[in-house]
Amino acid sequence: MNSRRMILISTLVLLAAAAGCKAHAKTTTIDRRTVDLLDLKKYMGRWYEIARFDHSFERNLEQCEAFYALLPDNRVSVTNSGINIKTNKKKISYGKAKLGDREGQLRVSFFLFFYSDYNILALGEGYEWALVGSKSPKYLWILSRRPVMDEKTYNHIVEIAQERGYDTSKLIRVSQQANASTPKNQK
């Protein structure tokens, strides 16, 4: 093969690879801006997980809840729980959180001093729902103060997530069956 042809093929391969990287970068661009104002006291209490992206630490869990309690030093105790649908056992994780670098951000830890971003991306006017993300596009949660969320509100939150660049087709709806006290045949 002559050298001109090799250079042409190499150039085409590099251009194709660069275009692929650019296309991939575009699909993973996420708007991580947090809410402009967070009343931490109002945010405390019980939240029900309505939907989430799949990840290992909550895999097979349903009836997921998070409970946040404000501590005197403006830190937060975190208790997450859910029922493993394969074992029917309750899983509880205890953690802590502290204020992040910007409004609407907490730093959450469930293990020693390893903290992760907890970005409150959007909130209902009365703190009745929240859209939460992380610095990674792999994490997204829709939370509600009630175990059941109406479809109009859910679709509105999903739309916000889509506008921010999240692939909402990856959302998993979380059953709150026992929390909602709804018979299975009425879901």
C-alpha positions in Angstrom: 0.0 0.0 0.0 1.5 3.4 -0.9 2.1 6.0 1.7 -0.5 8.4 0.4 -3.2 5.8 0.8 -2.0 5.0 4.3 -2.1 8.6 5.3 -5.6 9.1 3.9 -6.9 6.0 5.7 -5.2 7.0 8.9 -6.7 10.5 8.6 -10.2 9.1 8.0 -9.9 6.8 11.0 -8.8 9.6 13.2 -11.6 11.9 12.0 -14.2 9.2 12.6 -12.8 8.6 16.1 -12.8 12.3 16.9 -16.4 12.6 15.6 -17.4 9.6 17.7 -15.8 11.2 20.8 -17.5 14.5 20.1 -20.9 12.8 19.7 -20.3 10.9 22.9 -19.3 14.0 24.8 -22.5 15.8 23.6 -24.7 13.0 24.9 -23.1 13.0 28.4 -23.3 16.8 28.9 -25.4 17.3 32.0 -26.6 20.6 33.4 -25.8 20.1 37.1 -27.0 23.6 38.3 -28.6 23.3 41.7 -31.6 25.2 43.0 -30.9 28.9 43.8 -32.3 28.7 47.3 -32.6 25.8 49.6 -34.3 25.9 53.0 -32.4 23.1 54.7 -35.0 22.8 57.5 -37.8 22.4 55.0 -35.9 19.8 53.1 -35.5 17.6 56.2 -37.9 14.7 56.9 -39.1 11.7 54.9 -38.8 11.3 51.2 -40.1 8.5 49.1 -38.2 7.4 46.0 -40.4 7.5 43.0 -37.9 6.8 40.3 -34.1 6.4 39.9 -31.3 5.3 37.6 -30.2 1.7 38.2 -27.1 1.3 40.3 -25.6 -1.4 42.4 -26.3 0.0 45.9 -30.0 0.0 45.3 -30.4 -2.8 42.9 -33.5 -5.0 43.6 -34.8 -2.5 46.2 -38.4 -1.3 46.3 -40.3 0.8 48.9 -37.2 3.0 49.1 -37.2 5.9 51.5 -34.8 8.5 52.7 -35.0 10.3 56.0 -33.0 13.4 56.7 -32.6 15.0 60.1 -30.8 18.3 60.8 -28.1 18.1 63.5 -27.1 21.0 65.7 -23.9 21.7 63.7 -25.9 22.1 60.4 -24.9 18.6 59.3 -27.5 16.1 58.4 -28.1 12.5 59.4 -29.2 10.3 56.5 -31.1 7.0 56.8 -31.9 5.2 53.5 -34.0 2.1 53.5 -35.7 -0.3 51.1 -37.0 -3.8 50.7 -35.0 -6.2 48.7 -37.5 -7.9 46.4 -35.4 -11.0 46.0 -34.9 -11.7 49.8 -37.8 -9.7 51.2 -35.4 -8.2 53.7 -35.2 -4.6 54.7 -31.9 -2.9 53.9 -31.0 0.2 55.9 -28.0 2.5 55.3 -26.9 5.1 57.7 -25.0 8.1 56.5 -24.2 11.7 57.0 -24.3 14.9 54.9 -22.8 18.3 55.1 -23.4 21.5 53.1 -21.6 21.5 49.7 -19.7 24.2 47.9 -22.9 25.9 46.6 -26.5 26.5 47.4 -28.6 23.3 46.8 -25.7 21.0 47.2 -25.0 18.5 50.0 -22.0 16.2 50.3 -23.2 12.7 51.4 -21.2 9.9 52.9 -22.1 6.4 53.8 -18.6 5.2 54.5 -15.9 6.9 56.6 -14.9 10.3 55.0 -15.7 9.5 51.4 -18.3 12.0 50.2 -20.3 12.3 47.0 -22.2 15.2 45.5 -25.9 15.3 46.2 -27.2 18.0 43.9 -30.8 19.2 44.4 -31.5 20.1 40.8 -35.2 21.1 41.1 -37.8 21.4 43.9 -41.5 21.6 44.0 -42.7 25.0 45.3 -43.8 23.5 48.6 -40.9 21.0 48.8 -43.3 18.3 47.9 -41.0 16.8 45.3 -37.3 16.9 44.4 -35.0 16.0 41.5 -31.6 15.0 42.7 -28.5 14.2 40.8 -24.7 13.9 41.3 -21.6 15.0 39.6 -21.9 11.8 37.5 -24.6 11.4 34.8 -25.1 7.9 36.1 -27.2 9.0 39.2 -30.6 10.6 39.2 -33.5 10.3 41.6 -37.1 11.6 41.7 -38.3 12.0 45.3 -41.6 12.8 46.8 -43.1 13.5 50.2 -45.8 11.1 49.4 -45.4 7.5 48.3 -47.5 8.0 45.2 -46.9 10.8 42.6 -49.5 11.9 40.0 -48.5 11.4 36.4 -48.7 15.0 35.5 -46.1 16.0 38.2 -43.9 13.0 37.3 -43.9 13.9 33.6 -43.1 17.5 34.5 -40.0 16.4 36.5 -38.9 13.9 33.8 -39.1 16.8 31.3 -36.9 18.9 33.6 -34.4 16.1 33.7 -34.4 15.7 29.9 -33.9 19.4 29.4 -30.8 19.1 31.7 -29.4 16.4 29.5 -30.3 13.2 31.4 -31.3 10.1 29.5 -34.6 9.6 31.2 -35.3 6.3 29.4 -33.0 4.8 32.1 -35.3 5.8 34.9 -36.7 2.9 36.9 -40.1 3.5 38.6 -39.8 2.4 42.2 -42.8 0.6 43.7 -44.0 2.0 47.0 -46.8 -0.6 47.2 -46.7 -1.2 50.9 -46.1 2.5 51.7 -49.0 3.5 49.6 -51.3 0.8 51.1 -52.6 0.0 47.7 -53.7 -3.6 46.8 -51.5 -5.0 44.0 -54.4 -5.3 41.6 -55.1 -1.5 41.8 -51.6 -0.3 40.9 
